[in-house]
Amino acid sequence: MRLLYLTPLLSLAACATPSDRITDALEGYGLAPQQARCVGDRLQSRLSVGQLQELAGLARTYRENDPNPQALTPTDLIRVASGVHDVRVPLEVGKAAANCGLIPGTTIGLLNMISGA
């Protein structure tokens, strides 16, 4: 009987977009909802599912070993992204962090120049 109550929730979870999952995770780390949504939307549009999955795996590992897992600084976010073997991932994470107001805007030009965007 309890399974019937969970079925709609499982269906909703299966329909969540990568952006939704990123947003939820970043909000769980303490980012403001608007900033988390901004980063989630940008990363979904610029990274492949495989890149996002590798990033998510590293983030889970980082969170398990973090002495303060409820807080995520921009430096933490970029540090996690730098562990992905594809150089595009940390660049896109850095650009998303800068464009979404997580780090000073003066780095946006440098990140765009490095990535060719």
Rosetta blueprint (number, residue, H / E / L):
1 M L
2 R H
3 L H
4 L H
5 Y H
6 L H
7 T H
8 P H
9 L H
10 L H
11 S H
12 L H
13 A H
14 A H
15 C H
16 A L
17 T L
18 P H
19 S H
20 D H
21 R H
22 I H
23 T H
24 D H
25 A H
26 L H
27 E H
28 G H
29 Y L
30 G L
31 L L
32 A L
33 P H
34 Q H
35 Q H
36 A H
37 R H
38 C H
39 V H
40 G H
41 D H
42 R H
43 L H
44 Q H
45 S H
46 R H
47 L L
48 S L
49 V H
50 G H
51 Q H
52 L H
53 Q H
54 E H
55 L H
56 A H
57 G H
58 L H
59 A H
60 R H
61 T H
62 Y H
63 R H
64 E H
65 N H
66 D L
67 P L
68 N L
69 P L
70 Q L
71 A L
72 L L
73 T L
74 P H
75 T H
76 D H
77 L H
78 I H
79 R H
80 V H
81 A H
82 S L
83 G L
84 V L
85 H L
86 D L
87 V L
88 R H
89 V H
90 P H
91 L H
92 E H
93 V H
94 G H
95 K H
96 A H
97 A H
98 A H
99 N H
100 C L
101 G L
102 L L
103 I L
104 P L
105 G L
106 T H
107 T H
108 I H
109 G H
110 L H
111 L H
112 N H
113 M H
114 I H
115 S H
116 G L
117 A L
